[in-house]
């Protein structure tokens, strides 16, 4: 999908990065870092970001600080994952970054999960797939239970914009409703 684009994809441990970037985008990764590594994660991002650069953290989060994840999710869907709370994110970034913007997309992600479920069901019904029944039930449960959690607002989807030293002047983040 990146053929012909100035994109380089690397499969590596983020802690091994030793170069600087104008922009850092972390999408769907923070949930797999683990609370014990949050501070190091932000330290690496700071080390790798140019002084005038921006860091966008896109992560699913929870309303309460925990150091574990749902046992079923951990066993069947995302082993060793964990959802951070807002206070865990800000505590780990404190003193390393300036918070420029925090946008919440929870309702949008509820709609996304419902759409994924519809597409999954359509595929299962029309493809003649050979997925075992328990696989279909498991993914249906996962998608719909998470959709319900986003709708109930016990799960959140955040995009957090950070800078090293603060953006000089007004910060204008366009919002479309």
KEZAVEX-918374 format. One record per residue: x, y, z of N, C-alpha, C in turn; residue number from 1. Coordinates in Angstrom, 1 decimal, always signed. Layout:
+--------+--------+--------+--------+--------+--------+--------+--------+--------+-----+
:     nX :     nY :     nZ :    caX :    caY :    caZ :     cX :     cY :     cZ : pos :
+--------+--------+--------+--------+--------+--------+--------+--------+--------+-----+
:      X :      Y :      Z :      X :      Y :      Z :      X :      Y :      Z : NUM :
...
+--------+--------+--------+--------+--------+--------+--------+--------+--------+-----+
This chain:
+--------+--------+--------+--------+--------+--------+--------+--------+--------+-----+
:     nX :     nY :     nZ :    caX :    caY :    caZ :     cX :     cY :     cZ : pos :
+--------+--------+--------+--------+--------+--------+--------+--------+--------+-----+
:   +0.8 :   -1.2 :   +0.0 :   +0.0 :   +0.0 :   +0.0 :   +0.9 :   +1.3 :   +0.0 :   1 :
:   +2.1 :   +1.1 :   +0.4 :   +3.0 :   +2.3 :   +0.4 :   +3.9 :   +2.4 :   -0.8 :   2 :
:   +3.7 :   +1.6 :   -1.8 :   +4.5 :   +1.6 :   -3.0 :   +4.6 :   +2.9 :   -3.6 :   3 :
:   +5.8 :   +3.5 :   -3.8 :   +5.9 :   +4.8 :   -4.4 :   +5.8 :   +5.9 :   -3.5 :   4 :
:   +5.5 :   +5.7 :   -2.2 :   +5.4 :   +6.8 :   -1.3 :   +6.7 :   +6.8 :   -0.4 :   5 :
:   +7.0 :   +8.0 :   +0.1 :   +8.2 :   +8.1 :   +0.9 :   +8.0 :   +7.6 :   +2.3 :   6 :
:   +7.7 :   +6.3 :   +2.4 :   +7.4 :   +5.6 :   +3.7 :   +8.3 :   +4.5 :   +3.9 :   7 :
:   +8.8 :   +4.4 :   +5.1 :   +9.7 :   +3.3 :   +5.4 :   +9.0 :   +2.6 :   +6.6 :   8 :
:   +8.8 :   +1.3 :   +6.5 :   +8.2 :   +0.5 :   +7.6 :   +9.2 :   -0.4 :   +8.2 :   9 :
:   +9.3 :   -0.3 :   +9.5 :  +10.3 :   -1.0 :  +10.3 :   +9.6 :   -1.8 :  +11.3 :  10 :
:  +10.0 :   -3.1 :  +11.5 :   +9.5 :   -3.9 :  +12.6 :  +10.7 :   -3.9 :  +13.6 :  11 :
:  +10.5 :   -3.2 :  +14.7 :  +11.5 :   -3.0 :  +15.7 :  +11.0 :   -2.6 :  +17.0 :  12 :
:  +11.8 :   -2.7 :  +18.0 :  +11.4 :   -2.3 :  +19.3 :  +11.6 :   -0.7 :  +19.4 :  13 :
:  +10.6 :   +0.0 :  +19.8 :  +10.6 :   +1.4 :  +19.8 :  +11.8 :   +2.0 :  +20.6 :  14 :
:  +12.2 :   +1.2 :  +21.6 :  +13.3 :   +1.7 :  +22.5 :  +14.6 :   +1.7 :  +21.8 :  15 :
:  +14.7 :   +1.0 :  +20.7 :  +16.0 :   +1.0 :  +19.9 :  +16.1 :   +2.1 :  +18.9 :  16 :
:  +15.1 :   +3.0 :  +18.8 :  +15.2 :   +4.1 :  +17.9 :  +16.2 :   +5.1 :  +18.4 :  17 :
:  +17.0 :   +5.6 :  +17.4 :  +18.1 :   +6.5 :  +17.8 :  +18.2 :   +7.5 :  +16.7 :  18 :
:  +17.1 :   +8.2 :  +16.3 :  +17.1 :   +9.3 :  +15.3 :  +16.0 :  +10.2 :  +15.7 :  19 :
:  +16.0 :  +11.4 :  +15.1 :  +15.0 :  +12.3 :  +15.4 :  +14.0 :  +12.5 :  +14.2 :  20 :
:  +12.8 :  +13.0 :  +14.6 :  +11.7 :  +13.1 :  +13.6 :  +11.0 :  +14.4 :  +13.9 :  21 :
:  +10.4 :  +15.0 :  +12.8 :   +9.6 :  +16.2 :  +12.9 :   +8.2 :  +15.9 :  +13.6 :  22 :
:   +7.7 :  +14.7 :  +13.3 :   +6.4 :  +14.3 :  +13.8 :   +6.5 :  +12.8 :  +14.2 :  23 :
:   +5.9 :  +12.5 :  +15.3 :   +5.8 :  +11.1 :  +15.7 :   +4.3 :  +10.8 :  +15.9 :  24 :
:   +3.8 :   +9.7 :  +15.3 :   +2.4 :   +9.3 :  +15.4 :   +2.5 :   +7.9 :  +16.0 :  25 :
:   +1.8 :   +7.7 :  +17.1 :   +1.7 :   +6.4 :  +17.8 :   +0.3 :   +6.0 :  +17.8 :  26 :
:   -0.1 :   +5.1 :  +16.9 :   -1.5 :   +4.7 :  +16.7 :   -1.7 :   +3.3 :  +17.1 :  27 :
:   -2.5 :   +3.1 :  +18.2 :   -2.8 :   +1.7 :  +18.6 :   -1.7 :   +0.9 :  +19.2 :  28 :
:   -0.7 :   +1.6 :  +19.6 :   +0.5 :   +0.9 :  +20.2 :   +0.6 :   +1.0 :  +21.7 :  29 :
:   +0.2 :   +2.2 :  +22.2 :   +0.4 :   +2.5 :  +23.7 :   -0.3 :   +1.4 :  +24.5 :  30 :
:   -1.4 :   +0.9 :  +24.1 :   -2.2 :   -0.1 :  +24.8 :   -1.3 :   -1.4 :  +25.0 :  31 :
:   -0.2 :   -1.5 :  +24.3 :   +0.6 :   -2.7 :  +24.4 :   +2.0 :   -2.5 :  +25.1 :  32 :
:   +2.1 :   -1.2 :  +25.6 :   +3.4 :   -0.9 :  +26.2 :   +3.5 :   -1.4 :  +27.7 :  33 :
:   +2.4 :   -1.3 :  +28.4 :   +2.4 :   -1.7 :  +29.8 :   +2.7 :   -0.5 :  +30.7 :  34 :
:   +1.9 :   -0.4 :  +31.8 :   +2.0 :   +0.7 :  +32.7 :   +3.4 :   +0.9 :  +33.2 :  35 :
:   +4.2 :   -0.2 :  +33.4 :   +5.5 :   -0.1 :  +34.0 :   +6.5 :   +0.6 :  +33.0 :  36 :
:   +6.1 :   +0.7 :  +31.7 :   +6.9 :   +1.2 :  +30.7 :   +6.4 :   +2.6 :  +30.2 :  37 :
:   +5.4 :   +3.1 :  +30.7 :   +4.8 :   +4.4 :  +30.2 :   +5.9 :   +5.5 :  +30.2 :  38 :
:   +6.6 :   +5.7 :  +31.3 :   +7.5 :   +6.8 :  +31.4 :   +8.6 :   +6.6 :  +30.4 :  39 :
:   +9.2 :   +5.4 :  +30.2 :  +10.2 :   +5.2 :  +29.3 :   +9.7 :   +5.4 :  +27.8 :  40 :
:   +8.5 :   +5.0 :  +27.6 :   +7.9 :   +5.2 :  +26.3 :   +7.9 :   +6.7 :  +25.9 :  41 :
:   +7.4 :   +7.6 :  +26.9 :   +7.4 :   +9.0 :  +26.6 :   +8.9 :   +9.6 :  +26.6 :  42 :
:   +9.8 :   +9.0 :  +27.3 :  +11.2 :   +9.5 :  +27.3 :  +11.8 :   +9.2 :  +25.9 :  43 :
:  +11.5 :   +8.0 :  +25.3 :  +12.0 :   +7.7 :  +24.0 :  +11.4 :   +8.7 :  +23.0 :  44 :
:  +10.1 :   +8.9 :  +23.1 :   +9.4 :   +9.8 :  +22.1 :  +10.0 :  +11.2 :  +22.2 :  45 :
:  +10.3 :  +11.7 :  +23.4 :  +10.9 :  +13.0 :  +23.6 :  +12.3 :  +13.0 :  +23.0 :  46 :
:  +13.1 :  +12.0 :  +23.3 :  +14.4 :  +11.9 :  +22.7 :  +14.4 :  +11.9 :  +21.2 :  47 :
:  +13.4 :  +11.3 :  +20.6 :  +13.4 :  +11.1 :  +19.1 :  +12.6 :  +12.3 :  +18.4 :  48 :
:  +12.1 :  +13.2 :  +19.2 :  +11.3 :  +14.3 :  +18.6 :  +12.2 :  +15.6 :  +18.5 :  49 :
:  +12.2 :  +16.2 :  +17.3 :  +12.9 :  +17.5 :  +17.1 :  +12.3 :  +18.5 :  +18.1 :  50 :
:  +13.0 :  +19.5 :  +18.5 :  +12.5 :  +20.5 :  +19.5 :  +11.2 :  +21.1 :  +19.1 :  51 :
:  +11.0 :  +21.4 :  +17.8 :   +9.8 :  +22.0 :  +17.3 :   +8.8 :  +21.0 :  +16.8 :  52 :
:   +9.0 :  +19.7 :  +17.0 :   +8.2 :  +18.6 :  +16.5 :   +6.9 :  +18.4 :  +17.3 :  53 :
:   +6.0 :  +17.6 :  +16.8 :   +4.8 :  +17.3 :  +17.5 :   +4.7 :  +15.8 :  +17.6 :  54 :
:   +4.1 :  +15.3 :  +18.6 :   +3.8 :  +13.9 :  +18.9 :   +2.3 :  +13.7 :  +19.1 :  55 :
:   +1.8 :  +12.8 :  +18.3 :   +0.4 :  +12.5 :  +18.4 :   +0.2 :  +11.1 :  +19.0 :  56 :
:   -0.4 :  +10.9 :  +20.1 :   -0.6 :   +9.7 :  +20.8 :   -2.1 :   +9.3 :  +20.6 :  57 :
:   -2.4 :   +8.2 :  +19.8 :   -3.7 :   +7.8 :  +19.6 :   -3.9 :   +6.5 :  +20.4 :  58 :
:   -4.7 :   +6.5 :  +21.4 :   -4.9 :   +5.3 :  +22.2 :   -6.3 :   +5.1 :  +22.7 :  59 :
:   -6.6 :   +3.8 :  +23.0 :   -7.8 :   +3.5 :  +23.7 :   -7.5 :   +3.7 :  +25.2 :  60 :
:   -8.4 :   +4.2 :  +26.0 :   -8.1 :   +4.3 :  +27.4 :   -9.3 :   +4.0 :  +28.2 :  61 :
:   -9.1 :   +3.9 :  +29.5 :  -10.2 :   +3.6 :  +30.4 :  -10.4 :   +4.8 :  +31.4 :  62 :
:  -11.5 :   +4.7 :  +32.1 :  -11.8 :   +5.8 :  +33.1 :  -11.1 :   +5.6 :  +34.4 :  63 :
:  -10.5 :   +4.5 :  +34.7 :   -9.9 :   +4.2 :  +36.0 :   -8.5 :   +3.7 :  +35.8 :  64 :
:   -7.6 :   +4.1 :  +36.6 :   -6.2 :   +3.6 :  +36.6 :   -6.1 :   +2.1 :  +37.0 :  65 :
:   -5.6 :   +1.3 :  +36.2 :   -5.4 :   -0.1 :  +36.5 :   -4.0 :   -0.6 :  +36.1 :  66 :
:   -3.6 :   -1.7 :  +36.5 :   -2.4 :   -2.3 :  +36.1 :   -2.6 :   -3.7 :  +35.5 :  67 :
:   -3.8 :   -3.9 :  +35.0 :   -4.1 :   -5.2 :  +34.4 :   -5.2 :   -5.0 :  +33.3 :  68 :
:   -5.5 :   -6.0 :  +32.6 :   -6.6 :   -5.9 :  +31.6 :   -7.6 :   -6.9 :  +31.8 :  69 :
:   -8.7 :   -6.8 :  +31.1 :   -9.8 :   -7.8 :  +31.2 :   -9.2 :   -9.2 :  +30.9 :  70 :
:   -9.4 :  -10.2 :  +31.7 :   -8.8 :  -11.5 :  +31.5 :   -9.2 :  -12.1 :  +30.2 :  71 :
:  -10.4 :  -12.0 :  +29.8 :  -10.9 :  -12.6 :  +28.5 :  -10.2 :  -11.9 :  +27.3 :  72 :
:  -10.2 :  -10.6 :  +27.3 :   -9.5 :   -9.8 :  +26.3 :   -8.0 :  -10.2 :  +26.2 :  73 :
:   -7.4 :  -10.3 :  +27.3 :   -6.0 :  -10.7 :  +27.4 :   -5.7 :  -12.1 :  +26.9 :  74 :
:   -6.6 :  -13.0 :  +27.2 :   -6.4 :  -14.4 :  +26.7 :   -6.7 :  -14.6 :  +25.3 :  75 :
:   -7.8 :  -14.0 :  +24.8 :   -8.3 :  -14.3 :  +23.4 :   -8.0 :  -13.3 :  +22.3 :  76 :
:   -7.9 :  -12.0 :  +22.7 :   -7.8 :  -11.0 :  +21.7 :   -6.4 :  -10.3 :  +21.7 :  77 :
:   -6.1 :   -9.6 :  +22.8 :   -4.8 :   -8.9 :  +22.9 :   -4.1 :   -9.3 :  +24.1 :  78 :
:   -3.2 :  -10.3 :  +24.0 :   -2.4 :  -10.8 :  +25.1 :   -1.5 :   -9.6 :  +25.6 :  79 :
:   -1.4 :   -9.5 :  +26.9 :   -0.5 :   -8.5 :  +27.6 :   -0.9 :   -7.1 :  +27.3 :  80 :
:   -2.1 :   -6.8 :  +26.9 :   -2.5 :   -5.4 :  +26.6 :   -3.0 :   -4.8 :  +27.9 :  81 :
:   -3.1 :   -3.5 :  +27.9 :   -3.6 :   -2.8 :  +29.1 :   -4.1 :   -1.4 :  +28.6 :  82 :
:   -5.2 :   -1.0 :  +29.1 :   -5.7 :   +0.3 :  +28.7 :   -5.3 :   +1.4 :  +29.8 :  83 :
:   -4.7 :   +2.4 :  +29.4 :   -4.3 :   +3.5 :  +30.3 :   -5.4 :   +4.4 :  +30.7 :  84 :
:   -5.3 :   +5.0 :  +31.8 :   -6.3 :   +6.1 :  +32.2 :   -5.7 :   +7.4 :  +31.8 :  85 :
:   -6.5 :   +8.4 :  +31.8 :   -6.0 :   +9.8 :  +31.5 :   -4.9 :  +10.2 :  +32.5 :  86 :
:   -5.1 :   +9.9 :  +33.8 :   -4.0 :  +10.2 :  +34.8 :   -2.7 :   +9.5 :  +34.5 :  87 :
:   -2.8 :   +8.2 :  +34.1 :   -1.6 :   +7.5 :  +33.8 :   -0.8 :   +8.1 :  +32.6 :  88 :
:   -1.6 :   +8.5 :  +31.6 :   -1.0 :   +9.2 :  +30.5 :   -0.3 :  +10.5 :  +30.9 :  89 :
:   -1.0 :  +11.3 :  +31.6 :   -0.4 :  +12.6 :  +31.9 :   +0.7 :  +12.5 :  +32.9 :  90 :
:   +0.6 :  +11.6 :  +33.9 :   +1.7 :  +11.4 :  +34.8 :   +3.0 :  +10.9 :  +34.1 :  91 :
:   +2.8 :  +10.0 :  +33.1 :   +4.0 :   +9.5 :  +32.4 :   +4.6 :  +10.6 :  +31.5 :  92 :
:   +3.8 :  +11.5 :  +31.0 :   +4.3 :  +12.5 :  +30.1 :   +4.8 :  +13.8 :  +30.9 :  93 :
:   +4.4 :  +13.9 :  +32.1 :   +4.7 :  +15.1 :  +32.9 :   +6.2 :  +15.4 :  +32.9 :  94 :
:   +6.5 :  +16.7 :  +32.6 :   +7.9 :  +17.1 :  +32.7 :   +8.6 :  +16.8 :  +31.4 :  95 :
:   +8.0 :  +16.0 :  +30.5 :   +8.6 :  +15.6 :  +29.2 :   +8.0 :  +16.3 :  +28.1 :  96 :
:   +6.7 :  +16.6 :  +28.2 :   +5.9 :  +17.2 :  +27.1 :   +4.9 :  +18.2 :  +27.6 :  97 :
:   +4.5 :  +19.1 :  +26.7 :   +3.5 :  +20.0 :  +27.0 :   +2.2 :  +19.5 :  +26.2 :  98 :
:   +1.1 :  +19.4 :  +27.0 :   -0.1 :  +19.0 :  +26.4 :   -0.7 :  +20.1 :  +25.6 :  99 :
:   -0.9 :  +19.8 :  +24.3 :   -1.4 :  +20.8 :  +23.3 :   -2.9 :  +20.6 :  +23.1 : 100 :
:   -3.3 :  +19.4 :  +23.0 :   -4.7 :  +19.1 :  +22.7 :   -5.1 :  +17.6 :  +23.2 : 101 :
:   -6.3 :  +17.4 :  +23.6 :   -6.8 :  +16.1 :  +24.0 :   -8.1 :  +15.9 :  +23.4 : 102 :
:   -8.3 :  +15.1 :  +22.3 :   -9.5 :  +15.0 :  +21.6 :  -10.1 :  +13.6 :  +21.9 : 103 :
:  -11.4 :  +13.5 :  +22.2 :  -12.1 :  +12.3 :  +22.5 :  -13.0 :  +11.8 :  +21.4 : 104 :
:  -12.7 :  +10.6 :  +20.9 :  -13.5 :  +10.1 :  +19.8 :  -14.3 :   +8.8 :  +20.1 : 105 :
:  -14.7 :   +8.8 :  +21.4 :  -15.4 :   +7.5 :  +21.9 :  -16.6 :   +7.2 :  +21.1 : 106 :
:  -17.5 :   +8.1 :  +20.8 :  -18.7 :   +7.7 :  +20.1 :  -18.4 :   +7.3 :  +18.7 : 107 :
:  -17.4 :   +7.9 :  +18.0 :  -17.0 :   +7.5 :  +16.7 :  -16.5 :   +6.1 :  +16.7 : 108 :
:  -15.8 :   +5.7 :  +17.8 :  -15.2 :   +4.3 :  +17.8 :  -16.3 :   +3.3 :  +18.1 : 109 :
:  -17.4 :   +3.7 :  +18.8 :  -18.6 :   +2.9 :  +19.0 :  -19.1 :   +2.6 :  +17.6 : 110 :
:  -19.3 :   +3.6 :  +16.7 :  -19.8 :   +3.4 :  +15.4 :  -18.9 :   +2.5 :  +14.5 : 111 :
:  -17.6 :   +2.7 :  +14.7 :  -16.6 :   +1.9 :  +14.0 :  -16.7 :   +0.4 :  +14.4 : 112 :
:  -16.8 :   +0.1 :  +15.6 :  -16.9 :   -1.3 :  +16.1 :  -18.2 :   -1.9 :  +15.6 : 113 :
:  -19.3 :   -1.1 :  +15.6 :  -20.6 :   -1.6 :  +15.0 :  -20.4 :   -1.9 :  +13.5 : 114 :
:  -19.7 :   -1.1 :  +12.8 :  -19.5 :   -1.3 :  +11.4 :  -18.6 :   -2.5 :  +11.2 : 115 :
:  -17.6 :   -2.7 :  +12.0 :  -16.7 :   -3.9 :  +11.9 :  -17.5 :   -5.1 :  +12.1 : 116 :
:  -18.4 :   -5.1 :  +13.1 :  -19.3 :   -6.2 :  +13.4 :  -20.2 :   -6.5 :  +12.2 : 117 :
:  -20.8 :   -5.5 :  +11.6 :  -21.7 :   -5.8 :  +10.4 :  -20.9 :   -6.4 :   +9.3 : 118 :
:  -19.7 :   -5.8 :   +9.1 :  -18.8 :   -6.4 :   +8.0 :  -18.4 :   -7.8 :   +8.3 : 119 :
:  -18.1 :   -8.1 :   +9.5 :  -17.7 :   -9.4 :   +9.9 :  -18.8 :  -10.4 :   +9.7 : 120 :
:  -20.0 :  -10.0 :  +10.2 :  -21.2 :  -10.9 :  +10.0 :  -21.5 :  -11.2 :   +8.5 : 121 :
:  -21.4 :  -10.1 :   +7.7 :  -21.7 :  -10.2 :   +6.3 :  -20.6 :  -11.2 :   +5.6 : 122 :
:  -19.4 :  -11.0 :   +6.0 :  -18.3 :  -11.9 :   +5.5 :  -18.6 :  -13.4 :   +5.9 : 123 :
:  -18.9 :  -13.6 :   +7.1 :  -19.1 :  -14.9 :   +7.6 :  -20.3 :  -15.6 :   +6.9 : 124 :
:  -21.3 :  -14.8 :   +6.7 :  -22.5 :  -15.3 :   +6.0 :  -22.4 :  -15.5 :   +4.5 : 125 :
:  -21.6 :  -14.7 :   +3.9 :  -21.5 :  -14.8 :   +2.4 :  -20.3 :  -15.4 :   +1.8 : 126 :
:  -19.3 :  -15.6 :   +2.6 :  -18.0 :  -16.1 :   +2.1 :  -17.9 :  -17.7 :   +2.1 : 127 :
:  -18.9 :  -18.3 :   +2.7 :  -18.7 :  -19.7 :   +2.9 :  -17.5 :  -20.1 :   +3.7 : 128 :
:  -17.1 :  -19.2 :   +4.6 :  -15.9 :  -19.4 :   +5.3 :  -15.9 :  -20.6 :   +6.2 : 129 :
:  -14.7 :  -21.0 :   +6.5 :  -14.5 :  -22.3 :   +7.3 :  -14.1 :  -21.9 :   +8.7 : 130 :
:  -14.4 :  -20.7 :   +9.1 :  -14.1 :  -20.3 :  +10.5 :  -14.9 :  -21.2 :  +11.4 : 131 :
:  -14.3 :  -21.7 :  +12.5 :  -15.1 :  -22.5 :  +13.5 :  -16.1 :  -21.6 :  +14.2 : 132 :
:  -17.2 :  -22.2 :  +14.6 :  -18.3 :  -21.5 :  +15.3 :  -17.8 :  -20.7 :  +16.5 : 133 :
:  -16.9 :  -21.3 :  +17.3 :  -16.4 :  -20.6 :  +18.4 :  -15.6 :  -19.3 :  +18.1 : 134 :
:  -14.9 :  -19.3 :  +16.9 :  -14.2 :  -18.2 :  +16.5 :  -15.2 :  -17.0 :  +16.1 : 135 :
:  -16.2 :  -17.4 :  +15.4 :  -17.3 :  -16.4 :  +15.1 :  -17.9 :  -15.8 :  +16.3 : 136 :
:  -18.3 :  -16.7 :  +17.3 :  -18.9 :  -16.2 :  +18.5 :  -17.9 :  -15.3 :  +19.3 : 137 :
:  -16.7 :  -15.7 :  +19.3 :  -15.7 :  -14.9 :  +20.1 :  -15.5 :  -13.5 :  +19.5 : 138 :
:  -15.4 :  -13.4 :  +18.2 :  -15.2 :  -12.1 :  +17.6 :  -16.5 :  -11.2 :  +17.7 : 139 :
:  -17.6 :  -11.9 :  +17.6 :  -18.9 :  -11.2 :  +17.8 :  -19.0 :  -10.6 :  +19.2 : 140 :
:  -18.7 :  -11.4 :  +20.2 :  -18.7 :  -11.0 :  +21.5 :  -17.7 :   -9.8 :  +21.8 : 141 :
:  -16.5 :  -10.0 :  +21.2 :  -15.5 :   -8.9 :  +21.4 :  -15.9 :   -7.6 :  +20.8 : 142 :
:  -16.4 :   -7.6 :  +19.5 :  -16.7 :   -6.4 :  +18.8 :  -18.0 :   -5.7 :  +19.5 : 143 :
:  -19.0 :   -6.5 :  +19.9 :  -20.2 :   -5.9 :  +20.4 :  -20.0 :   -5.5 :  +21.9 : 144 :
:  -19.2 :   -6.3 :  +22.7 :  -19.0 :   -5.8 :  +24.1 :  -18.2 :   -4.6 :  +24.1 : 145 :
:  -17.2 :   -4.5 :  +23.2 :  -16.4 :   -3.2 :  +23.2 :  -17.2 :   -2.1 :  +22.7 : 146 :
:  -18.1 :   -2.3 :  +21.7 :  -19.0 :   -1.3 :  +21.2 :  -19.8 :   -0.8 :  +22.3 : 147 :
:  -20.4 :   -1.7 :  +23.1 :  -21.2 :   -1.3 :  +24.3 :  -20.4 :   -0.5 :  +25.3 : 148 :
:  -19.2 :   -0.9 :  +25.5 :  -18.3 :   -0.1 :  +26.5 :  -18.0 :   +1.3 :  +26.0 : 149 :
:  -17.8 :   +1.4 :  +24.7 :  -17.6 :   +2.8 :  +24.2 :  -18.9 :   +3.6 :  +24.2 : 150 :
:  -20.0 :   +3.0 :  +23.9 :  -21.2 :   +3.7 :  +24.0 :  -21.6 :   +4.1 :  +25.4 : 151 :
:  -21.3 :   +3.2 :  +26.4 :  -21.5 :   +3.5 :  +27.8 :  -20.4 :   +4.5 :  +28.3 : 152 :
:  -19.4 :   +4.7 :  +27.6 :  -18.3 :   +5.6 :  +27.9 :  -17.4 :   +5.1 :  +29.0 : 153 :
:  -17.4 :   +3.8 :  +29.2 :  -16.4 :   +3.2 :  +30.1 :  -15.1 :   +3.0 :  +29.4 : 154 :
:  -15.1 :   +2.9 :  +28.1 :  -13.9 :   +2.9 :  +27.3 :  -13.9 :   +4.2 :  +26.5 : 155 :
:  -12.7 :   +4.7 :  +26.2 :  -12.5 :   +6.0 :  +25.5 :  -11.5 :   +5.8 :  +24.4 : 156 :
:  -11.6 :   +6.6 :  +23.4 :  -10.6 :   +6.7 :  +22.3 :  -10.1 :   +8.1 :  +22.3 : 157 :
:   -8.8 :   +8.3 :  +22.5 :   -8.2 :   +9.6 :  +22.6 :   -7.1 :   +9.8 :  +21.6 : 158 :
:   -7.0 :  +11.1 :  +21.2 :   -5.8 :  +11.5 :  +20.4 :   -5.3 :  +12.7 :  +21.2 : 159 :
:   -4.0 :  +12.5 :  +21.7 :   -3.4 :  +13.5 :  +22.5 :   -2.2 :  +14.1 :  +21.8 : 160 :
:   -2.2 :  +15.4 :  +21.6 :   -1.2 :  +16.1 :  +20.9 :   -0.2 :  +16.7 :  +21.9 : 161 :
:   +1.0 :  +16.4 :  +21.7 :   +2.1 :  +16.8 :  +22.6 :   +3.2 :  +17.5 :  +21.9 : 162 :
:   +3.8 :  +18.5 :  +22.6 :   +5.1 :  +19.1 :  +22.0 :   +6.1 :  +19.1 :  +23.1 : 163 :
:   +7.4 :  +19.3 :  +22.7 :   +8.4 :  +19.3 :  +23.7 :   +8.4 :  +20.6 :  +24.6 : 164 :
:   +8.2 :  +21.7 :  +23.9 :   +8.4 :  +23.0 :  +24.6 :   +7.2 :  +23.9 :  +24.6 : 165 :
:   +6.1 :  +23.4 :  +24.0 :   +4.9 :  +24.2 :  +23.9 :   +4.9 :  +24.9 :  +22.5 : 166 :
:   +3.8 :  +25.0 :  +21.9 :   +3.6 :  +25.7 :  +20.6 :   +3.5 :  +27.2 :  +20.9 : 167 :
:   +4.3 :  +28.0 :  +20.3 :   +4.2 :  +29.5 :  +20.5 :   +3.1 :  +30.0 :  +19.7 : 168 :
:   +2.2 :  +30.8 :  +20.4 :   +1.0 :  +31.3 :  +19.7 :   -0.2 :  +30.4 :  +19.9 : 169 :
:   -1.3 :  +30.8 :  +19.2 :   -2.5 :  +30.0 :  +19.4 :   -2.4 :  +28.6 :  +18.8 : 170 :
:   -3.0 :  +27.7 :  +19.4 :   -3.1 :  +26.3 :  +18.9 :   -4.5 :  +26.2 :  +18.3 : 171 :
:   -4.6 :  +26.0 :  +17.0 :   -5.9 :  +25.8 :  +16.4 :   -6.0 :  +24.4 :  +15.8 : 172 :
:   -6.9 :  +23.7 :  +16.5 :   -7.2 :  +22.3 :  +16.1 :   -8.6 :  +22.3 :  +15.5 : 173 :
:   -8.7 :  +22.1 :  +14.2 :  -10.0 :  +22.1 :  +13.6 :  -10.9 :  +20.9 :  +14.0 : 174 :
:  -12.1 :  +21.2 :  +14.4 :  -13.1 :  +20.2 :  +14.8 :  -14.2 :  +20.2 :  +13.8 : 175 :
:  -14.6 :  +19.1 :  +13.3 :  -15.8 :  +19.0 :  +12.4 :  -16.8 :  +18.1 :  +13.1 : 176 :
:  -18.0 :  +18.6 :  +13.1 :  -19.1 :  +17.8 :  +13.7 :  -20.1 :  +17.5 :  +12.7 : 177 :
+--------+--------+--------+--------+--------+--------+--------+--------+--------+-----+
